[in-house]
Amino acid sequence: MNRPRYDNTGSSAIATKAELLQRLRNRPKPQVHARLTPSGPELSESYKTLQRENEHRIALLRTSLLNAHEVVEVQHSFSRLFGYAKSHFKRER
């Protein structure tokens, strides 16, 4: 049976843990890409999804603030009239 012969230049024929650790340390490390944004069709789909979620949140905020504004306006209107009938009732008698 013919075994493939590996070129062991720069190393001994005996496998040692020290050599293994040295080779592991010197092995090139995978490069981390700082740019994680998708490209191609995924990019436009991601932007569309983000835009859709943003518009939905804007609509919810507007509705909530409009409702709160209306409640404050009604309370303000009635607070001015609070006690008005009672005070006029005493005057009219």
HTML snippet that shows the backbone in 3Dmol.js (N, CA, C, O; Angstrom):
<script src="https://3Dmol.org/build/3Dmol-min.js"></script>
<div id="view" style="width:600px;height:400px;position:relative"></div>
<script>
const pdb = `
ATOM      1  N   MET A   1       0.838  -1.157   0.000  1.00  0.00           N
ATOM      2  CA  MET A   1       0.000   0.000   0.000  1.00  0.00           C
ATOM      3  C   MET A   1       0.897   1.238   0.000  1.00  0.00           C
ATOM      4  O   MET A   1       1.827   1.356   0.798  1.00  0.00           O
ATOM      5  N   ASN A   2       0.596   2.138  -0.900  1.00  0.00           N
ATOM      6  CA  ASN A   2       1.385   3.362  -0.988  1.00  0.00           C
ATOM      7  C   ASN A   2       0.746   4.464  -0.146  1.00  0.00           C
ATOM      8  O   ASN A   2      -0.388   4.878  -0.390  1.00  0.00           O
ATOM      9  N   ARG A   3       1.489   4.919   0.832  1.00  0.00           N
ATOM     10  CA  ARG A   3       1.022   6.026   1.664  1.00  0.00           C
ATOM     11  C   ARG A   3       1.475   7.338   1.052  1.00  0.00           C
ATOM     12  O   ARG A   3       2.561   7.421   0.478  1.00  0.00           O
ATOM     13  N   PRO A   4       0.637   8.369   1.177  1.00  0.00           N
ATOM     14  CA  PRO A   4       1.108   9.669   0.680  1.00  0.00           C
ATOM     15  C   PRO A   4       2.212  10.173   1.582  1.00  0.00           C
ATOM     16  O   PRO A   4       2.138  10.054   2.805  1.00  0.00           O
ATOM     17  N   ARG A   5       3.203  10.720   0.986  1.00  0.00           N
ATOM     18  CA  ARG A   5       4.338  11.226   1.749  1.00  0.00           C
ATOM     19  C   ARG A   5       4.152  12.717   1.952  1.00  0.00           C
ATOM     20  O   ARG A   5       3.944  13.464   0.996  1.00  0.00           O
ATOM     21  N   TYR A   6       4.227  13.140   3.193  1.00  0.00           N
ATOM     22  CA  TYR A   6       4.102  14.552   3.525  1.00  0.00           C
ATOM     23  C   TYR A   6       5.489  15.139   3.666  1.00  0.00           C
ATOM     24  O   TYR A   6       6.425  14.492   4.136  1.00  0.00           O
ATOM     25  N   ASP A   7       5.586  16.361   3.250  1.00  0.00           N
ATOM     26  CA  ASP A   7       6.867  17.043   3.343  1.00  0.00           C
ATOM     27  C   ASP A   7       7.016  17.576   4.769  1.00  0.00           C
ATOM     28  O   ASP A   7       6.268  18.467   5.171  1.00  0.00           O
ATOM     29  N   ASN A   8       7.946  17.056   5.520  1.00  0.00           N
ATOM     30  CA  ASN A   8       8.174  17.463   6.905  1.00  0.00           C
ATOM     31  C   ASN A   8       9.415  18.327   7.021  1.00  0.00           C
ATOM     32  O   ASN A   8      10.207  18.151   7.947  1.00  0.00           O
ATOM     33  N   THR A   9       9.593  19.241   6.110  1.00  0.00           N
ATOM     34  CA  THR A   9      10.774  20.085   6.187  1.00  0.00           C
ATOM     35  C   THR A   9      10.663  20.991   7.398  1.00  0.00           C
ATOM     36  O   THR A   9       9.608  21.575   7.647  1.00  0.00           O
ATOM     37  N   GLY A  10      11.716  21.106   8.132  1.00  0.00           N
ATOM     38  CA  GLY A  10      11.755  21.944   9.312  1.00  0.00           C
ATOM     39  C   GLY A  10      11.196  21.271  10.536  1.00  0.00           C
ATOM     40  O   GLY A  10      11.005  21.936  11.554  1.00  0.00           O
ATOM     41  N   SER A  11      10.928  20.000  10.490  1.00  0.00           N
ATOM     42  CA  SER A  11      10.420  19.308  11.676  1.00  0.00           C
ATOM     43  C   SER A  11      11.044  17.923  11.735  1.00  0.00           C
ATOM     44  O   SER A  11      11.522  17.388  10.735  1.00  0.00           O
ATOM     45  N   SER A  12      11.024  17.365  12.926  1.00  0.00           N
ATOM     46  CA  SER A  12      11.591  16.038  13.096  1.00  0.00           C
ATOM     47  C   SER A  12      10.537  14.990  12.757  1.00  0.00           C
ATOM     48  O   SER A  12       9.368  15.315  12.550  1.00  0.00           O
ATOM     49  N   ALA A  13      10.948  13.775  12.706  1.00  0.00           N
ATOM     50  CA  ALA A  13      10.037  12.683  12.396  1.00  0.00           C
ATOM     51  C   ALA A  13       9.191  12.316  13.603  1.00  0.00           C
ATOM     52  O   ALA A  13       8.206  11.590  13.469  1.00  0.00           O
ATOM     53  N   ILE A  14       9.562  12.810  14.783  1.00  0.00           N
ATOM     54  CA  ILE A  14       8.833  12.493  16.003  1.00  0.00           C
ATOM     55  C   ILE A  14       7.840  13.615  16.285  1.00  0.00           C
ATOM     56  O   ILE A  14       8.196  14.794  16.301  1.00  0.00           O
ATOM     57  N   ALA A  15       6.603  13.228  16.503  1.00  0.00           N
ATOM     58  CA  ALA A  15       5.572  14.212  16.811  1.00  0.00           C
ATOM     59  C   ALA A  15       5.622  14.545  18.290  1.00  0.00           C
ATOM     60  O   ALA A  15       5.581  13.652  19.136  1.00  0.00           O
ATOM     61  N   THR A  16       5.711  15.821  18.599  1.00  0.00           N
ATOM     62  CA  THR A  16       5.755  16.242  19.997  1.00  0.00           C
ATOM     63  C   THR A  16       4.632  17.240  20.270  1.00  0.00           C
ATOM     64  O   THR A  16       4.113  17.895  19.365  1.00  0.00           O
ATOM     65  N   LYS A  17       4.280  17.330  21.555  1.00  0.00           N
ATOM     66  CA  LYS A  17       3.242  18.272  21.956  1.00  0.00           C
ATOM     67  C   LYS A  17       3.716  19.710  21.767  1.00  0.00           C
ATOM     68  O   LYS A  17       2.928  20.590  21.422  1.00  0.00           O
ATOM     69  N   ALA A  18       5.006  19.942  21.993  1.00  0.00           N
ATOM     70  CA  ALA A  18       5.559  21.287  21.823  1.00  0.00           C
ATOM     71  C   ALA A  18       5.421  21.748  20.375  1.00  0.00           C
ATOM     72  O   ALA A  18       5.064  22.896  20.112  1.00  0.00           O
ATOM     73  N   GLU A  19       5.705  20.853  19.449  1.00  0.00           N
ATOM     74  CA  GLU A  19       5.577  21.209  18.036  1.00  0.00           C
ATOM     75  C   GLU A  19       4.114  21.472  17.684  1.00  0.00           C
ATOM     76  O   GLU A  19       3.800  22.409  16.951  1.00  0.00           O
ATOM     77  N   LEU A  20       3.226  20.631  18.217  1.00  0.00           N
ATOM     78  CA  LEU A  20       1.800  20.825  17.965  1.00  0.00           C
ATOM     79  C   LEU A  20       1.342  22.190  18.465  1.00  0.00           C
ATOM     80  O   LEU A  20       0.670  22.924  17.740  1.00  0.00           O
ATOM     81  N   LEU A  21       1.705  22.534  19.708  1.00  0.00           N
ATOM     82  CA  LEU A  21       1.308  23.821  20.273  1.00  0.00           C
ATOM     83  C   LEU A  21       1.908  24.990  19.496  1.00  0.00           C
ATOM     84  O   LEU A  21       1.248  26.011  19.299  1.00  0.00           O
ATOM     85  N   GLN A  22       3.148  24.844  19.059  1.00  0.00           N
ATOM     86  CA  GLN A  22       3.779  25.904  18.272  1.00  0.00           C
ATOM     87  C   GLN A  22       3.064  26.089  16.936  1.00  0.00           C
ATOM     88  O   GLN A  22       2.819  27.214  16.500  1.00  0.00           O
ATOM     89  N   ARG A  23       2.737  24.977  16.299  1.00  0.00           N
ATOM     90  CA  ARG A  23       2.025  25.084  15.021  1.00  0.00           C
ATOM     91  C   ARG A  23       0.622  25.664  15.207  1.00  0.00           C
ATOM     92  O   ARG A  23       0.142  26.423  14.365  1.00  0.00           O
ATOM     93  N   LEU A  24      -0.025  25.303  16.307  1.00  0.00           N
ATOM     94  CA  LEU A  24      -1.351  25.879  16.576  1.00  0.00           C
ATOM     95  C   LEU A  24      -1.257  27.381  16.831  1.00  0.00           C
ATOM     96  O   LEU A  24      -2.109  28.144  16.376  1.00  0.00           O
ATOM     97  N   ARG A  25      -0.215  27.811  17.565  1.00  0.00           N
ATOM     98  CA  ARG A  25      -0.034  29.244  17.818  1.00  0.00           C
ATOM     99  C   ARG A  25       0.274  30.008  16.533  1.00  0.00           C
ATOM    100  O   ARG A  25      -0.183  31.137  16.355  1.00  0.00           O
ATOM    101  N   ASN A  26       1.033  29.406  15.657  1.00  0.00           N
ATOM    102  CA  ASN A  26       1.453  30.083  14.427  1.00  0.00           C
ATOM    103  C   ASN A  26       0.442  29.958  13.292  1.00  0.00           C
ATOM    104  O   ASN A  26       0.617  30.553  12.228  1.00  0.00           O
ATOM    105  N   ARG A  27      -0.604  29.190  13.521  1.00  0.00           N
ATOM    106  CA  ARG A  27      -1.618  29.028  12.487  1.00  0.00           C
ATOM    107  C   ARG A  27      -2.308  30.372  12.243  1.00  0.00           C
ATOM    108  O   ARG A  27      -2.601  31.092  13.198  1.00  0.00           O
ATOM    109  N   PRO A  28      -2.568  30.714  11.000  1.00  0.00           N
ATOM    110  CA  PRO A  28      -3.233  31.999  10.741  1.00  0.00           C
ATOM    111  C   PRO A  28      -4.636  32.018  11.332  1.00  0.00           C
ATOM    112  O   PRO A  28      -5.406  31.067  11.193  1.00  0.00           O
ATOM    113  N   LYS A  29      -4.942  33.122  11.991  1.00  0.00           N
ATOM    114  CA  LYS A  29      -6.248  33.256  12.623  1.00  0.00           C
ATOM    115  C   LYS A  29      -7.257  33.789  11.612  1.00  0.00           C
ATOM    116  O   LYS A  29      -6.902  34.593  10.750  1.00  0.00           O
ATOM    117  N   PRO A  30      -8.504  33.351  11.707  1.00  0.00           N
ATOM    118  CA  PRO A  30      -9.509  33.860  10.774  1.00  0.00           C
ATOM    119  C   PRO A  30      -9.717  35.363  10.985  1.00  0.00           C
ATOM    120  O   PRO A  30      -9.750  35.848  12.116  1.00  0.00           O
ATOM    121  N   GLN A  31      -9.853  36.064   9.908  1.00  0.00           N
ATOM    122  CA  GLN A  31     -10.052  37.504   9.975  1.00  0.00           C
ATOM    123  C   GLN A  31     -11.494  37.822  10.316  1.00  0.00           C
ATOM    124  O   GLN A  31     -12.425  37.260   9.739  1.00  0.00           O
ATOM    125  N   VAL A  32     -11.663  38.725  11.254  1.00  0.00           N
ATOM    126  CA  VAL A  32     -12.999  39.165  11.637  1.00  0.00           C
ATOM    127  C   VAL A  32     -13.346  40.362  10.777  1.00  0.00           C
ATOM    128  O   VAL A  32     -12.595  41.334  10.704  1.00  0.00           O
ATOM    129  N   HIS A  33     -14.491  40.277  10.131  1.00  0.00           N
ATOM    130  CA  HIS A  33     -14.924  41.376   9.276  1.00  0.00           C
ATOM    131  C   HIS A  33     -15.711  42.369  10.114  1.00  0.00           C
ATOM    132  O   HIS A  33     -16.676  42.005  10.785  1.00  0.00           O
ATOM    133  N   ALA A  34     -15.293  43.619  10.069  1.00  0.00           N
ATOM    134  CA  ALA A  34     -15.963  44.653  10.850  1.00  0.00           C
ATOM    135  C   ALA A  34     -17.294  45.045  10.217  1.00  0.00           C
ATOM    136  O   ALA A  34     -18.183  45.547  10.904  1.00  0.00           O
ATOM    137  N   ARG A  35     -17.433  44.825   8.941  1.00  0.00           N
ATOM    138  CA  ARG A  35     -18.651  45.203   8.241  1.00  0.00           C
ATOM    139  C   ARG A  35     -19.597  44.012   8.224  1.00  0.00           C
ATOM    140  O   ARG A  35     -19.362  43.028   7.523  1.00  0.00           O
ATOM    141  N   LEU A  36     -20.653  44.112   8.992  1.00  0.00           N
ATOM    142  CA  LEU A  36     -21.583  42.989   9.110  1.00  0.00           C
ATOM    143  C   LEU A  36     -22.903  43.256   8.398  1.00  0.00           C
ATOM    144  O   LEU A  36     -23.855  42.490   8.553  1.00  0.00           O
ATOM    145  N   THR A  37     -22.970  44.321   7.627  1.00  0.00           N
ATOM    146  CA  THR A  37     -24.212  44.606   6.912  1.00  0.00           C
ATOM    147  C   THR A  37     -24.341  43.663   5.733  1.00  0.00           C
ATOM    148  O   THR A  37     -23.354  43.363   5.062  1.00  0.00           O
ATOM    149  N   PRO A  38     -25.538  43.200   5.481  1.00  0.00           N
ATOM    150  CA  PRO A  38     -25.728  42.292   4.355  1.00  0.00           C
ATOM    151  C   PRO A  38     -25.566  43.038   3.031  1.00  0.00           C
ATOM    152  O   PRO A  38     -25.601  44.268   2.985  1.00  0.00           O
ATOM    153  N   SER A  39     -25.391  42.286   1.984  1.00  0.00           N
ATOM    154  CA  SER A  39     -25.264  42.895   0.663  1.00  0.00           C
ATOM    155  C   SER A  39     -26.203  42.189  -0.302  1.00  0.00           C
ATOM    156  O   SER A  39     -26.679  41.085  -0.036  1.00  0.00           O
ATOM    157  N   GLY A  40     -26.454  42.834  -1.407  1.00  0.00           N
ATOM    158  CA  GLY A  40     -27.318  42.249  -2.423  1.00  0.00           C
ATOM    159  C   GLY A  40     -28.778  42.382  -2.070  1.00  0.00           C
ATOM    160  O   GLY A  40     -29.185  43.385  -1.484  1.00  0.00           O
ATOM    161  N   PRO A  41     -29.578  41.383  -2.417  1.00  0.00           N
ATOM    162  CA  PRO A  41     -31.018  41.454  -2.156  1.00  0.00           C
ATOM    163  C   PRO A  41     -31.347  41.508  -0.660  1.00  0.00           C
ATOM    164  O   PRO A  41     -32.359  42.086  -0.264  1.00  0.00           O
ATOM    165  N   GLU A  42     -30.485  40.901   0.169  1.00  0.00           N
ATOM    166  CA  GLU A  42     -30.728  40.933   1.602  1.00  0.00           C
ATOM    167  C   GLU A  42     -30.643  42.348   2.142  1.00  0.00           C
ATOM    168  O   GLU A  42     -31.337  42.691   3.099  1.00  0.00           O
ATOM    169  N   LEU A  43     -29.798  43.174   1.538  1.00  0.00           N
ATOM    170  CA  LEU A  43     -29.631  44.550   1.996  1.00  0.00           C
ATOM    171  C   LEU A  43     -30.915  45.339   1.815  1.00  0.00           C
ATOM    172  O   LEU A  43     -31.372  45.999   2.749  1.00  0.00           O
ATOM    173  N   SER A  44     -31.503  45.282   0.633  1.00  0.00           N
ATOM    174  CA  SER A  44     -32.725  46.040   0.390  1.00  0.00           C
ATOM    175  C   SER A  44     -33.881  45.491   1.228  1.00  0.00           C
ATOM    176  O   SER A  44     -34.719  46.256   1.705  1.00  0.00           O
ATOM    177  N   GLU A  45     -33.930  44.187   1.407  1.00  0.00           N
ATOM    178  CA  GLU A  45     -34.985  43.600   2.233  1.00  0.00           C
ATOM    179  C   GLU A  45     -34.825  44.010   3.692  1.00  0.00           C
ATOM    180  O   GLU A  45     -35.815  44.270   4.376  1.00  0.00           O
ATOM    181  N   SER A  46     -33.592  44.070   4.169  1.00  0.00           N
ATOM    182  CA  SER A  46     -33.347  44.507   5.545  1.00  0.00           C
ATOM    183  C   SER A  46     -33.779  45.947   5.740  1.00  0.00           C
ATOM    184  O   SER A  46     -34.427  46.278   6.733  1.00  0.00           O
ATOM    185  N   TYR A  47     -33.418  46.812   4.783  1.00  0.00           N
ATOM    186  CA  TYR A  47     -33.804  48.221   4.886  1.00  0.00           C
ATOM    187  C   TYR A  47     -35.321  48.380   4.832  1.00  0.00           C
ATOM    188  O   TYR A  47     -35.891  49.197   5.556  1.00  0.00           O
ATOM    189  N   LYS A  48     -35.965  47.607   3.983  1.00  0.00           N
ATOM    190  CA  LYS A  48     -37.428  47.686   3.893  1.00  0.00           C
ATOM    191  C   LYS A  48     -38.078  47.247   5.196  1.00  0.00           C
ATOM    192  O   LYS A  48     -39.039  47.867   5.654  1.00  0.00           O
ATOM    193  N   THR A  49     -37.560  46.182   5.794  1.00  0.00           N
ATOM    194  CA  THR A  49     -38.106  45.703   7.062  1.00  0.00           C
ATOM    195  C   THR A  49     -37.913  46.728   8.161  1.00  0.00           C
ATOM    196  O   THR A  49     -38.834  46.995   8.933  1.00  0.00           O
ATOM    197  N   LEU A  50     -36.708  47.310   8.239  1.00  0.00           N
ATOM    198  CA  LEU A  50     -36.447  48.332   9.248  1.00  0.00           C
ATOM    199  C   LEU A  50     -37.330  49.552   9.046  1.00  0.00           C
ATOM    200  O   LEU A  50     -37.852  50.114  10.009  1.00  0.00           O
ATOM    201  N   GLN A  51     -37.496  49.961   7.791  1.00  0.00           N
ATOM    202  CA  GLN A  51     -38.327  51.124   7.495  1.00  0.00           C
ATOM    203  C   GLN A  51     -39.787  50.844   7.852  1.00  0.00           C
ATOM    204  O   GLN A  51     -40.471  51.712   8.394  1.00  0.00           O
ATOM    205  N   ARG A  52     -40.261  49.646   7.551  1.00  0.00           N
ATOM    206  CA  ARG A  52     -41.632  49.271   7.868  1.00  0.00           C
ATOM    207  C   ARG A  52     -41.863  49.271   9.383  1.00  0.00           C
ATOM    208  O   ARG A  52     -42.881  49.775   9.856  1.00  0.00           O
ATOM    209  N   GLU A  53     -40.925  48.709  10.137  1.00  0.00           N
ATOM    210  CA  GLU A  53     -41.043  48.696  11.598  1.00  0.00           C
ATOM    211  C   GLU A  53     -40.981  50.103  12.167  1.00  0.00           C
ATOM    212  O   GLU A  53     -41.693  50.423  13.119  1.00  0.00           O
ATOM    213  N   ASN A  54     -40.130  50.944  11.588  1.00  0.00           N
ATOM    214  CA  ASN A  54     -40.010  52.323  12.044  1.00  0.00           C
ATOM    215  C   ASN A  54     -41.308  53.092  11.784  1.00  0.00           C
ATOM    216  O   ASN A  54     -41.772  53.828  12.655  1.00  0.00           O
ATOM    217  N   GLU A  55     -41.889  52.930  10.612  1.00  0.00           N
ATOM    218  CA  GLU A  55     -43.145  53.613  10.296  1.00  0.00           C
ATOM    219  C   GLU A  55     -44.279  53.125  11.195  1.00  0.00           C
ATOM    220  O   GLU A  55     -45.131  53.915  11.601  1.00  0.00           O
ATOM    221  N   HIS A  56     -44.295  51.839  11.506  1.00  0.00           N
ATOM    222  CA  HIS A  56     -45.311  51.297  12.404  1.00  0.00           C
ATOM    223  C   HIS A  56     -45.172  51.904  13.796  1.00  0.00           C
ATOM    224  O   HIS A  56     -46.166  52.275  14.420  1.00  0.00           O
ATOM    225  N   ARG A  57     -43.938  52.004  14.278  1.00  0.00           N
ATOM    226  CA  ARG A  57     -43.695  52.594  15.600  1.00  0.00           C
ATOM    227  C   ARG A  57     -44.079  54.077  15.613  1.00  0.00           C
ATOM    228  O   ARG A  57     -44.638  54.560  16.597  1.00  0.00           O
ATOM    229  N   ILE A  58     -43.786  54.798  14.536  1.00  0.00           N
ATOM    230  CA  ILE A  58     -44.168  56.206  14.441  1.00  0.00           C
ATOM    231  C   ILE A  58     -45.676  56.349  14.512  1.00  0.00           C
ATOM    232  O   ILE A  58     -46.183  57.233  15.202  1.00  0.00           O
ATOM    233  N   ALA A  59     -46.398  55.489  13.808  1.00  0.00           N
ATOM    234  CA  ALA A  59     -47.862  55.537  13.835  1.00  0.00           C
ATOM    235  C   ALA A  59     -48.390  55.262  15.238  1.00  0.00           C
ATOM    236  O   ALA A  59     -49.315  55.935  15.691  1.00  0.00           O
ATOM    237  N   LEU A  60     -47.813  54.280  15.932  1.00  0.00           N
ATOM    238  CA  LEU A  60     -48.233  53.983  17.305  1.00  0.00           C
ATOM    239  C   LEU A  60     -47.967  55.165  18.234  1.00  0.00           C
ATOM    240  O   LEU A  60     -48.807  55.498  19.070  1.00  0.00           O
ATOM    241  N   LEU A  61     -46.810  55.795  18.094  1.00  0.00           N
ATOM    242  CA  LEU A  61     -46.470  56.941  18.926  1.00  0.00           C
ATOM    243  C   LEU A  61     -47.415  58.110  18.663  1.00  0.00           C
ATOM    244  O   LEU A  61     -47.878  58.763  19.598  1.00  0.00           O
ATOM    245  N   ARG A  62     -47.696  58.369  17.400  1.00  0.00           N
ATOM    246  CA  ARG A  62     -48.617  59.464  17.070  1.00  0.00           C
ATOM    247  C   ARG A  62     -49.999  59.225  17.661  1.00  0.00           C
ATOM    248  O   ARG A  62     -50.601  60.133  18.234  1.00  0.00           O
ATOM    249  N   THR A  63     -50.499  58.004  17.521  1.00  0.00           N
ATOM    250  CA  THR A  63     -51.815  57.671  18.053  1.00  0.00           C
ATOM    251  C   THR A  63     -51.843  57.833  19.565  1.00  0.00           C
ATOM    252  O   THR A  63     -52.776  58.412  20.122  1.00  0.00           O
ATOM    253  N   SER A  64     -50.817  57.319  20.219  1.00  0.00           N
ATOM    254  CA  SER A  64     -50.746  57.399  21.671  1.00  0.00           C
ATOM    255  C   SER A  64     -50.671  58.846  22.145  1.00  0.00           C
ATOM    256  O   SER A  64     -51.369  59.232  23.083  1.00  0.00           O
ATOM    257  N   LEU A  65     -49.827  59.647  21.500  1.00  0.00           N
ATOM    258  CA  LEU A  65     -49.695  61.046  21.898  1.00  0.00           C
ATOM    259  C   LEU A  65     -50.958  61.844  21.596  1.00  0.00           C
ATOM    260  O   LEU A  65     -51.329  62.730  22.366  1.00  0.00           O
ATOM    261  N   LEU A  66     -51.616  61.543  20.494  1.00  0.00           N
ATOM    262  CA  LEU A  66     -52.863  62.231  20.164  1.00  0.00           C
ATOM    263  C   LEU A  66     -53.938  61.911  21.194  1.00  0.00           C
ATOM    264  O   LEU A  66     -54.670  62.802  21.626  1.00  0.00           O
ATOM    265  N   ASN A  67     -54.037  60.645  21.588  1.00  0.00           N
ATOM    266  CA  ASN A  67     -55.004  60.257  22.620  1.00  0.00           C
ATOM    267  C   ASN A  67     -54.701  60.942  23.946  1.00  0.00           C
ATOM    268  O   ASN A  67     -55.613  61.421  24.620  1.00  0.00           O
ATOM    269  N   ALA A  68     -53.435  60.992  24.322  1.00  0.00           N
ATOM    270  CA  ALA A  68     -53.056  61.650  25.572  1.00  0.00           C
ATOM    271  C   ALA A  68     -53.359  63.146  25.504  1.00  0.00           C
ATOM    272  O   ALA A  68     -53.796  63.737  26.492  1.00  0.00           O
ATOM    273  N   HIS A  69     -53.130  63.753  24.349  1.00  0.00           N
ATOM    274  CA  HIS A  69     -53.417  65.180  24.168  1.00  0.00           C
ATOM    275  C   HIS A  69     -54.915  65.452  24.311  1.00  0.00           C
ATOM    276  O   HIS A  69     -55.320  66.419  24.955  1.00  0.00           O
ATOM    277  N   GLU A  70     -55.718  64.604  23.715  1.00  0.00           N
ATOM    278  CA  GLU A  70     -57.171  64.778  23.814  1.00  0.00           C
ATOM    279  C   GLU A  70     -57.652  64.631  25.254  1.00  0.00           C
ATOM    280  O   GLU A  70     -58.518  65.383  25.700  1.00  0.00           O
ATOM    281  N   VAL A  71     -57.094  63.670  25.978  1.00  0.00           N
ATOM    282  CA  VAL A  71     -57.471  63.479  27.378  1.00  0.00           C
ATOM    283  C   VAL A  71     -57.104  64.715  28.193  1.00  0.00           C
ATOM    284  O   VAL A  71     -57.896  65.167  29.019  1.00  0.00           O
ATOM    285  N   VAL A  72     -55.927  65.258  27.972  1.00  0.00           N
ATOM    286  CA  VAL A  72     -55.495  66.453  28.701  1.00  0.00           C
ATOM    287  C   VAL A  72     -56.389  67.632  28.365  1.00  0.00           C
ATOM    288  O   VAL A  72     -56.764  68.394  29.256  1.00  0.00           O
ATOM    289  N   GLU A  73     -56.738  67.799  27.095  1.00  0.00           N
ATOM    290  CA  GLU A  73     -57.610  68.908  26.688  1.00  0.00           C
ATOM    291  C   GLU A  73     -58.982  68.799  27.360  1.00  0.00           C
ATOM    292  O   GLU A  73     -59.522  69.795  27.842  1.00  0.00           O
ATOM    293  N   VAL A  74     -59.537  67.600  27.390  1.00  0.00           N
ATOM    294  CA  VAL A  74     -60.851  67.407  28.011  1.00  0.00           C
ATOM    295  C   VAL A  74     -60.767  67.680  29.501  1.00  0.00           C
ATOM    296  O   VAL A  74     -61.629  68.354  30.065  1.00  0.00           O
ATOM    297  N   GLN A  75     -59.728  67.156  30.139  1.00  0.00           N
ATOM    298  CA  GLN A  75     -59.575  67.383  31.573  1.00  0.00           C
ATOM    299  C   GLN A  75     -59.368  68.859  31.880  1.00  0.00           C
ATOM    300  O   GLN A  75     -59.890  69.369  32.871  1.00  0.00           O
ATOM    301  N   HIS A  76     -58.616  69.537  31.042  1.00  0.00           N
ATOM    302  CA  HIS A  76     -58.388  70.970  31.241  1.00  0.00           C
ATOM    303  C   HIS A  76     -59.697  71.744  31.096  1.00  0.00           C
ATOM    304  O   HIS A  76     -59.980  72.646  31.885  1.00  0.00           O
ATOM    305  N   SER A  77     -60.489  71.391  30.089  1.00  0.00           N
ATOM    306  CA  SER A  77     -61.769  72.075  29.879  1.00  0.00           C
ATOM    307  C   SER A  77     -62.692  71.879  31.069  1.00  0.00           C
ATOM    308  O   SER A  77     -63.320  72.829  31.535  1.00  0.00           O
ATOM    309  N   PHE A  78     -62.776  70.660  31.559  1.00  0.00           N
ATOM    310  CA  PHE A  78     -63.665  70.392  32.681  1.00  0.00           C
ATOM    311  C   PHE A  78     -63.109  70.910  34.007  1.00  0.00           C
ATOM    312  O   PHE A  78     -63.875  71.209  34.923  1.00  0.00           O
ATOM    313  N   SER A  79     -61.793  71.019  34.115  1.00  0.00           N
ATOM    314  CA  SER A  79     -61.233  71.536  35.359  1.00  0.00           C
ATOM    315  C   SER A  79     -61.567  73.012  35.531  1.00  0.00           C
ATOM    316  O   SER A  79     -61.734  73.492  36.652  1.00  0.00           O
ATOM    317  N   ARG A  80     -61.661  73.720  34.429  1.00  0.00           N
ATOM    318  CA  ARG A  80     -62.068  75.124  34.510  1.00  0.00           C
ATOM    319  C   ARG A  80     -63.510  75.248  34.980  1.00  0.00           C
ATOM    320  O   ARG A  80     -63.867  76.211  35.658  1.00  0.00           O
ATOM    321  N   LEU A  81     -64.333  74.278  34.621  1.00  0.00           N
ATOM    322  CA  LEU A  81     -65.744  74.320  34.989  1.00  0.00           C
ATOM    323  C   LEU A  81     -66.019  73.663  36.344  1.00  0.00           C
ATOM    324  O   LEU A  81     -67.146  73.717  36.837  1.00  0.00           O
ATOM    325  N   PHE A  82     -65.012  73.051  36.943  1.00  0.00           N
ATOM    326  CA  PHE A  82     -65.202  72.366  38.222  1.00  0.00           C
ATOM    327  C   PHE A  82     -65.576  73.390  39.295  1.00  0.00           C
ATOM    328  O   PHE A  82     -64.854  74.359  39.529  1.00  0.00           O
ATOM    329  N   GLY A  83     -66.672  73.161  39.913  1.00  0.00           N
ATOM    330  CA  GLY A  83     -67.155  74.074  40.942  1.00  0.00           C
ATOM    331  C   GLY A  83     -67.974  75.228  40.401  1.00  0.00           C
ATOM    332  O   GLY A  83     -68.533  76.000  41.181  1.00  0.00           O
ATOM    333  N   TYR A  84     -68.061  75.370  39.070  1.00  0.00           N
ATOM    334  CA  TYR A  84     -68.800  76.484  38.460  1.00  0.00           C
ATOM    335  C   TYR A  84     -70.290  76.386  38.785  1.00  0.00           C
ATOM    336  O   TYR A  84     -70.903  77.373  39.191  1.00  0.00           O
ATOM    337  N   ALA A  85     -70.864  75.212  38.612  1.00  0.00           N
ATOM    338  CA  ALA A  85     -72.297  75.037  38.869  1.00  0.00           C
ATOM    339  C   ALA A  85     -72.598  75.222  40.347  1.00  0.00           C
ATOM    340  O   ALA A  85     -73.618  75.808  40.709  1.00  0.00           O
ATOM    341  N   LYS A  86     -71.722  74.730  41.191  1.00  0.00           N
ATOM    342  CA  LYS A  86     -71.936  74.849  42.626  1.00  0.00           C
ATOM    343  C   LYS A  86     -71.916  76.314  43.065  1.00  0.00           C
ATOM    344  O   LYS A  86     -72.752  76.744  43.861  1.00  0.00           O
ATOM    345  N   SER A  87     -70.961  77.070  42.543  1.00  0.00           N
ATOM    346  CA  SER A  87     -70.878  78.474  42.929  1.00  0.00           C
ATOM    347  C   SER A  87     -72.057  79.272  42.387  1.00  0.00           C
ATOM    348  O   SER A  87     -72.554  80.160  43.080  1.00  0.00           O
ATOM    349  N   HIS A  88     -72.516  78.991  41.185  1.00  0.00           N
ATOM    350  CA  HIS A  88     -73.664  79.711  40.623  1.00  0.00           C
ATOM    351  C   HIS A  88     -74.983  79.282  41.276  1.00  0.00           C
ATOM    352  O   HIS A  88     -75.937  80.054  41.364  1.00  0.00           O
ATOM    353  N   PHE A  89     -75.000  78.046  41.722  1.00  0.00           N
ATOM    354  CA  PHE A  89     -76.202  77.567  42.385  1.00  0.00           C
ATOM    355  C   PHE A  89     -76.481  78.381  43.657  1.00  0.00           C
ATOM    356  O   PHE A  89     -77.619  78.731  43.967  1.00  0.00           O
ATOM    357  N   LYS A  90     -75.397  78.663  44.369  1.00  0.00           N
ATOM    358  CA  LYS A  90     -75.550  79.458  45.601  1.00  0.00           C
ATOM    359  C   LYS A  90     -75.944  80.892  45.290  1.00  0.00           C
ATOM    360  O   LYS A  90     -76.680  81.495  46.070  1.00  0.00           O
ATOM    361  N   ARG A  91     -75.491  81.455  44.196  1.00  0.00           N
ATOM    362  CA  ARG A  91     -75.816  82.838  43.846  1.00  0.00           C
ATOM    363  C   ARG A  91     -77.250  82.985  43.362  1.00  0.00           C
ATOM    364  O   ARG A  91     -77.898  84.003  43.604  1.00  0.00           O
ATOM    365  N   GLU A  92     -77.731  81.972  42.687  1.00  0.00           N
ATOM    366  CA  GLU A  92     -79.066  82.079  42.111  1.00  0.00           C
ATOM    367  C   GLU A  92     -80.160  81.900  43.153  1.00  0.00           C
ATOM    368  O   GLU A  92     -81.308  82.235  42.859  1.00  0.00           O
ATOM    369  N   ARG A  93     -79.896  81.420  44.287  1.00  0.00           N
ATOM    370  CA  ARG A  93     -80.929  81.208  45.295  1.00  0.00           C
ATOM    371  C   ARG A  93     -81.249  82.431  46.024  1.00  0.00           C
ATOM    372  O   ARG A  93     -82.103  82.417  46.910  1.00  0.00           O
TER     373      ARG A  93
END
`;
const viewer = $3Dmol.createViewer("view");
viewer.addModel(pdb, "pdb");
viewer.setStyle({}, {cartoon: {color: "spectrum"}});
viewer.zoomTo();
viewer.render();
</script>
